[in-house]
């Protein structure tokens, strides 16, 4: 009995110790999580000394930490009490810079027991862009519910348009600054103008300006609205021997700091020319350069225009909108192709594309290699060929074009019979039809009082087909039939005598 009591007492002591120790063990091993990550700006660059606050699922801040010099942060010992072994949290990153506070929240995410959860925070409105939006509409000063179509002018030279539809606001992306803005509305050959408005545009903000125009105060002068601009960048590429470079890849790149990003791509044509049309600029201006890439001597040759060019907003007055960028390369990797045809005037197609040029012509600056070509001219058979271009040599092509059409001549009795070709009336009696495309045709000769004659013929390229038709009168007691009989009788008698 004493032995049993001793065992029971010992069991109770051990159980008590286990119960006492258990909470500590669970807390150390199974009830906490950790969040780590980086704070980034809108360009993906890490930010230091940013306060990162941790919120629980109710939105309550349970703690915070600072990001390190490399933008990293760690928040440990997060209590996890969820039944599934996780709880939900979100982060708020707050940066104080240049007298302004920038803040961004994450979505809620899960943090699990005994696990490290990676979660970055991006502050999308930092660093400030230095640009803001100016928006609004134009209304009748005497009736603000009446929206007016107008041209909106800014004192920096920019302009834009707005329709008279409700909810259609004008929008301008401007550098942070103070501006003078006014609007012009055209109606019945007259221009109505708003007063000048002074507006403040703040960085990364939307600034609204409602412009009013009084239609009662008319002006006798009509001011046509400006034409929408079209920025064009163009140029040509010349080789070391002065010949154009064909087939080079040309990129128009926007310059940002020390880097540049391609926004448009084209290829030099057979005259070495390239062109970028309708280059759009969101703000007032951007800097651009042209990059040339060409596969030469086993590797890509790259050349960049210098200095960069400044391209202005498409809708800006009194600034250039066309920019010429000539470029050159220090090598020769081309020859020439000379096309001559008899007769001249054939369209020259190269690699399946119409060059827009007719024979005779000498294409210089053609990249070395093999090409497919076609010479095409109305009324003649196309000439297809494969040719090779070698460096600083001329490949000569001299072709005699074969006609793709032929002629047919009809000799029909009676002479006033109608001639139909594939259902279309072509003439009467003796008729010569020229420039028919090669192939098979069906003809019909027809005249009142005579049986129709139907037949077929084949036109070969350059061929001449004669067709004689003596139509037979319809057997009936008519003057036409009688005349036909008498003609046959007199013809037979003349042959006898």
Secondary structure, 3 states (H helix, E strand, C coil): CHHHHHHHHHHHHHHHHHHHHHHHHHHHHCCEEEEEEEEECCCCCECCCCEEEEECCCCCEEEEEECCCCCEEEEEEEECCCCCCEEEEEEEEEEEECCEEEEEECCCEEEECCCEEECCEECCCCCCCCEEEEEECEEECCEEEEECCEEEEECCCEEEEECCCCCCCEEEEEECEEEEEEEEEEECCEEEECCCEEEEECCCCEEECCEEECCCCCCCCCCCCCCCCCCEEEEEEECCCCCECCCCEEEEEEEECCEEEEEEEEECCCCCEEEECCCCCCCCEEEEEEEEEEEECCEEEEEECCCCEEEECCCECCCCCEEECCEECCCCCEEEEEEEEECCCCEEEECCEEEEEECCEEEEEEECEEEEEEEECCCECCEEEEEEECCCCEEEEEEECCECEEEEEEEEECCCCEEEECCEEEEECCEEEEEEECEEEEEEEECCCECCEEEEEEECCCCEEEEEEECCECCCCCHHHHHHHHHHHHHHHHHHC
